[in-house]
Amino acid sequence: MIIAETGPPQPREHLQEKCVNPSRRAFLMTSILAGGAIVLSAAPLVSTVIVPSLKKGVGRWIDFGKADSLTSDHFSMLSYEFMVKDGWLDLPQRGFVWAKADSMEGFKIFSSTCSHLACNVIWNKDSRVFECPCHSGRFDPDGRPVSGPPKKPLSLLLHKVEEEKLLIHITL
């Protein structure tokens, strides 16, 4: 049997010399460099994820043709399509609105999106209500909810007539 000899106990001062004892200046430089690296790596995340989510919806005026083509007896479905830049892609944005001539306001233009869960509403000529097929929501001709889960009215859209053409502001 071999017995290993242990040498004399090491003095404490010798052990302390082996420990890393950075200076205050080295600690501050390391902290500044680490903070800079964090800021630089977070910049792309902030610019691509956080900033776009804070922007309000971008809108544009869409030409729907001659304004005198709308009648006052019922709503007409007016469809639109335009291209939207989404990152590196140009994608089509499609949809429709409900519009009719109104003797007091000139025109009444409603979004086709239900205020409950964003399904498309359909104008029913016979019952004279907007119907949402998703949850049986119903809206009167003024866009107010009359039955079903929707609590908010349909959105009225900004519109104007320029050079006899009906322009409607569509928000993306």
Summary of the structure (lengths in Angstrom):
residues: 172
radius of gyration: 33.3
end to end distance: 85.1
largest distance: 112.5
contacts: 383
relative contact order: 0.14
helix: 24%
strand: 38%
